[in-house]
Every structure is written in structure tokens, then in C-alpha cells.
């Protein structure tokens, strides 16, 4: 059974940093793409960042480029999202996702498995 468990969310002031982690289990993810999405109240779920597990190729939403960094740790089967220079508009529930047949990397329906989400709140 595939499980994705996020951790690391919390409350931070604008300009601060947080590091989210996603622990993946239940299968080998070497052929998967791993993504981070977020959803703010009243808004659609939006793409944040993604990484191809096998190659390390990364892709970011324009809104987080230069501030967020996605990475994976093969030995620990974890994917992390380092978030720097946080802004109030980054406030959302952040979800980790895994997809086998990901093409664009940015569409939520390309991902097969999802975590339960972790809340990130950035105060101004």
C-alpha cells in the first residue's frame, strides 16, 4: 500500500523559511515523478514543484522559482521542499504527490498518490 506522509508545516513570519518533507513507502519510486501542490482556502489546488526521481530533473511554478527548492533523498525515500523568503500568499495546505505517467508535471490529475497535506501559514 502506497503511503505519502508530509511533515514540517507550521506558522512562520514573512521572509522566513520552512522545510517540508514527504516520506514515501509501499513501492519503489525510482520510476515516479514526485510533486508538491498547495491549496489555499477557496482556491484550486495548484502546482508548486516537481522532481523526476530517477534523474533529479526539477520543475517549478513561476511563483516559487528562486525561493523554493525540491530535492529527493534516495536512501531515505523522502522528498523535501525547502521554502525560503516565504510570503503571506504562500499560505496553504501543501500536498505531496507521486505519479507514474507524468507528462507535464504540473497537472494534479497526472499524479496517482497523495499525502494528507500539511498546513503552512505565513504571517505578514
ABEGO torsion letter per residue (X at the ends): XBBBBBBGBEBBBBGBBBBBBBBBBGBBAAABBBBBBBBBBGBBBBBABBBBAAAGBBBBBAAABGABBBBBBAAAGBBBBBBBGBBAAABBBBBBBBBABBAAGABAAABABBBAEBBBBBBX
